[in-house]
Amino acid sequence: MAIVKPFKAIRPTKDKAFFVASRSYEEYSKEELKAVLQYNPFSFLHIINPGFKFEKNIKGKERFGLVHNRYLEFLEENIFQKDDEPSFYLYQIEKDDFKSLGFFCACSVDDYRSNVIKKHEDTIQDREELFADYLHTVGFNAEPVLMTYEDNELVDEIFQRKIERKPEYDFTTTDRVNHKLWKISYPEGIEKLEKAFGDLDALYIADGHHRSASSNLLADLKKSENPSHSGEEAYNYFMAYLIPESQIKIYEFNRMVKDLNGFSKKEFLIQLDEHFRIEKREDGLRKPSKKHEFSMYLEGEFYTLHFRKTNHEFTDALSKLDTQILYKTILEPILGITDLRNDKRICYGYGKNNLIQMKDMVDSGSYAVGFSLVPTTVEEIKAIADAGLVMPPKSTYIEPKLRSGLAIYEL
């Protein structure tokens, strides 16, 4: 059974929500970040980039303390307020033909440990420890773990009834994404949601493996500081955004490699022939159309690589994954890339807009070859997580991407 709990969120006042909400820090260019910080005093970016106030780039543990101070200032100035009652927070994101409707809640660290919350990515211990230290210092959780669950009629019915009412927030950001948020605070709704998720066998992490792992470390740290802990303290939970499987959008990450590892073009194609039927394309930009098919751009030409399944034995869910096939048949044995996370010869670009960029980067000489894949599916993520396996890095780029600052969980 999966545990979900309501919580008393720290949220921006209604008149400030539009100004507070920010994209992920990494998504801003230097120029854009500077402009937001200079002209929008309410942006959540002021909290996570506290050095701007002192015209100084501050890093490490000194930054953690200043993040906490900026957070307190937002509370003191009534930019943020704390809700009076525990609630679930229904949050809808809509742009063009993509709409997602999920909810913020508190999920259990114990569920993470017992594999009720399932993972499909490895984490790096140093990053886990650094973020756990960050959480311990700042005292709040503003970046939810994105998790998915099997579509549920009861949950959907509760949500659909709620969204007929006026939302707490309703605004459109400059990237033309509409954001709406509703509170679910009435006891009957809370009880029904808790029961519905209590009947589920598992939740699946879609994005946020390091955040959940760090919350696990934080709980251990807090317990060591508080021997009389009850298990119900806030630090035994972490903020998550739960969304049904049908509303997750997954894009692929393309791969680009700087050189052919000493092979000429002809030699490289001969190496590929062992595992692939190679078809040269004459129709310009070419994305793969199905699983186990890859698009390759090399020296101004597109090729389709059809995987020779007869030469390969699938032993588990991971061996069937296209990113793993590409790694085991081309990247590692032919191009000599063993460390997909740290090797400087390989670069990744998520596929929503990347095929033209991939071609441009190869044409410019920055990279020698590029590979395009079809997106990983939710079913593949679940199969790998259920088997306790780990995907190669950059196997999925997942939407929705949430705005920061709309709901904060105090630890």
N, C-alpha and C positions, 0 to 999 in steps of 0.2 A: 504494500500500500504506500502511496505517496502522500507526504504531509505538505499541505499548503496552509499558511497562516496569514490572516490580515494583520496590518500594522498601522501605526499612527505616522503617516508620512510627513516629512518636512517638504513643503511645496511653496512655489511662488504665489503671491497674491494674484487674483484673476487679471488685474490690470497690468501685471508685470510678466506674465507667463511667456508671451511672445518674445520679450526682450531677454529673458533669462535663458530660454532653451538654446542649446548650442549643439553643433555637430561634434563628432569625436575630434579631439585636439589635433590628431595626426592628419585630418582631412583639410586643414587650413594651410594655405601658402603663407610664407612669412609676411607678405604684404597684406593679405587679407586678415591675418591674425592681428597685426598691428592696428589696422583700421577698426576692427571690432573692439579691441581693448581701448582704443583712444576715444571712440565716439559712442560706445554703448556701456555705460557704467553698471548696468544690471546684468550683463552677460555672465553666465556661469563660468566662462573662461577666466574671469578675474579670480575666481577661487582656485582653479587648478593651475593658473599661471600667476602666482602672487608676486613674482619679482617685478612685474610691470609697474607696480606702485612705486618701486624704488629705482626704476630705470636700470635694473640689473637682472642678468640671467642667473637665477639661483637653482642649484641642483641638489640632489641627495637629501639627507635627513634634515638639513636646514630648510629646504623647501617644504617638507612635510609639516613642520610646525607652522609655517606661514600659511599653508593651505588651511589648516585648522583655524588660524586667526581670521582669514578672509571669510570663512564660513560663519564664524561667530558674528562678524560684522554684518553679513547679510541678514542674520537673525535679529541683531540689535536694531537694524534700520528698517525692519519689517518688510524687507524684500521677500524673505522666507517666513512662513508661519507653520506651526505644528498643528496637525489635525487633532481634534478633541477625542475622536473615537477610532478604534481600529477599523480599517477598511481594506477591501481589495480595490484596485484602481484599474479600470478598464480603459485601454488606450488604443485608439484607432489611427492608423497612418494610411493616407490615400494619395496616390499620384497617378495620373493618367489611367491605365488599365490595371494598376496594382493596388490592392487594398489588403491590409492586415488588421486583425482585431484580436488582441490578446490582453493579458492583465498582469499588473505588478502584484507580487505577493512575496512572502518570506518562505524560503524553502529550508529544509533541515540539513544540517551538516551530517547528522547520523545517516540520512538517506544517501548522501554522497559516499559515505564510508562503506555502507552496506550494498552499494551498487544498485539501489533503487533508482538513483540518478546515474545514468550511464554515460560513459565517455568514449570518444573515438580518436582523441589526439593525445600525444605525449606532452608533458609539460617540462619546463626547465627549472631545476631546483632553485637556482639563483634568483630567477624572476619570481617564483613563488614566495621566497623568503623576503625579497624586497617589497613586494606588494603587501604581504602580511604586516610588515613593519609599517608601511604606509597607512594601512587601515587602523593599526593600533594607535598611531599618532593622531590621525585626523579625526577618528571617532565616528565616521559615517561611511556609508556605501552608496555611491551615486551612479555606479555603472552596473546595471543588472546583468546577470547571466541569462542569455537567450536560450530557452529550452522549448522543446516541442513535445506534443502529446497526441495520441490517437484521437481523431475527431470524435466528439461526444455530444449526443443529441441534447442531453439535459443541460450541459454547460452552454451549448449554443442557444438553447431556449432562454436561459437566464440572461445571456448577453443581448440577444435580440430584443427582449423586453426592455432592457435598460437603455439601449441606444435610441429608443423612441422618445426618451426624455431629454430635456435640455442638458447639455454637457457642462461640466465645470470649466473646461477650456475648449475653445474652438477658434483656431487661428491658422493662417497659411503663411509659411515661411517663404523667403525669397527664392528658394529653389522650387517653388510651386507645389510643395507638399502640404497637404492639409492634416492638421493634428487635432484630435479631440480626446478629451479625458472625462470619465465619469467615475464617481465614487459608488462602491457597493458596500454600504455600511449597515443595512438593515439585517437583523439577526437571521431571518429565514433564508435570505440570499447567501449569507456567509456559511450557514450550516449546510445548505445544499451543495455549494461549491466544495467545501471541505469533504463532504461525503463522496461526491462524484470523483474527486481525485484520490480519496482513500480507497476507492475500488479499482484504481489503475495499478498495474503491475510495475510500470516504469515511466520515468521522464527521461528525455534524451537531450543532452547538451548539444546545441547547434553552434553556439559561439560563446566563448567565455571560459575555456578550460582553465586558464591561469587564475582567473578571478575566483572560480569555485575552489580550486586547490589552495589558494591563498586564504580563503575564508576558513578552510579546514585547519590550516596551520594557526590562524588567529584564534580559533576556538581552543586549541591545545594550549596556546600561550596564555589566554585569559583564564583557563581552568587552573593552570599552575600558579597564577597570581591569586586565585580565589578558591581555596580548598573546600569551602562550604557551598560550592555552586550547586544549583538545583537542577540544571539541565534546561531550564526554560528562559535563561537570560538571552538577551537579544543576540549576543555573539554566537549562540548555538544555531543561528539561522543566517541566511544571506539573501539579499534581494535578487529576485529573478523576474523575468518577463516570460510568461508562458503563452504559447501560441499553437493552435492546432496544425497538424501536419499539412493540411490542404492549403494553408496560407503562408507557408515558407517558400521563398523563391531562392533557388540555388543557381549560381553562375559558376562557370569553370575558371580556373587559373591556367593561362597559357604559359609555356616554358620557352625561354630563349637562352641559347648557349653561345658563348663568345667565340669558340673555335671548334674545329672538328677533331681535336685531339691528335693532330698530325696526319690525318687522312686527307687525301684529295677528294674532290666531289665524287669521282667515279668509284674510288675505293670505299668511300662511306656508303654509297648506294649499294654496293656489293655486300657490305656488312649487313645492311638492313634486310637484304633479300632472304636471309635465313629465317626471319620471323615474320616478314610482311610481303604481301603482293603489292608492288609499287605501281601506281597509276599516275602518270604525269597529266596535269590538268591544263586545259587550254581556255578555261572559262573565268580567268581572273581570280579574285578573292574567293576562297573556298573554305567553308567550315565543315567539319565532319557531321554526318547526318545520323549516326547511330553508334551504339556501344561497340568498343573494340575496333573502331575506325579512327584514324588520326589524320589531321591535315598538317602538312609540313611545308615550310617556305624556305627555299635554299637557292641562293644565287639567282634571284629574280624569277623563280618559278615555283608554283604550287604543285604539291604532290598529295595524293591520297594514299595512306598506308593502311592496307587491309590486313588485320592480324591473322596469321595462320594458326587457327585454333588446333588443328591436327598435330602441330608440333609442340603443343603446350598442354600440361595437365593442371586443371584447376583443383586446388586442394582445400581451399576455404574461401570465405567471403572476400578476404583481402586480395587473394591471387586473381580474382575476377575484376578487380577495380582498375579502371583505365590508367589512373595515375601510377599505380603499382606496376602495371604491365609496361608502361613507358619507361619507368625507372629500371626494371629488371631486364628489359630487352635492348634498350638504347642508351639511356643516360649513364648507367653504371658500367656495363660491359664494353660499350663502344666508345663513349665520350669520356669515360673515366671520372664521372662525378659520383662520389660515394656519400658525401655529406650534403644532402639536399637543403639543409637549413643554413649552412655557413659557407659553402663553396662560393667564391666570388665570381666564378665563371658562369653561374646560372642566375637568371633573373625571371621574375614572375609578373604577370599582368592579368588582372581578372578580366574575363572574357566579354563582359557586357559591351565594352567599346574597344576591345583591345586588338582585334584582328588587324585593323588598319595600322594601329600603332606598332604592332609586331612586325608588319611588313616594312614600315618606315625605319624601324631600328635595325633590321637586317640590311635594308638597302643602304643605310648610312654607313655601314661597316662596323657599327658598335657590336653587333652580334652576327654570328655566321649562319645560324639556323634557328628556326622557330617552330614550335609544335602547338597545335590547337586541339582541344579535346571537347567532347560533349560533357555537359554538367553531370556531376554526381547526383544521385537521386536520394530522397529521404529513405527509401527502402534499403539502399546500400549502406547509408550511415547507420541505420538501426541494426542491420545484419552484422556489421563490423563491431558495433558497440555490444551487442548481445553476445558475441563470441569472445569479447575481451581483447580484441585486436586493435591495432593503431594504424590510422591512415598516414600516408606520406604527407609531409608539410605542404601547405597550399593546395589541398585537394578541393576545397570549397570556398566560395565567396557567397555569403548568405545575407539576404535581406528579409525582414526590414532592418535598417540601421536606425537605432533609436536616438532621439534627442536627449541630451544630458540636462539634468537640473529640474525636470518636471516632477519627479518623485524621489525622495532621498530617505534612506533607511538608517536610522541612528543605531550605533552599536553599543 
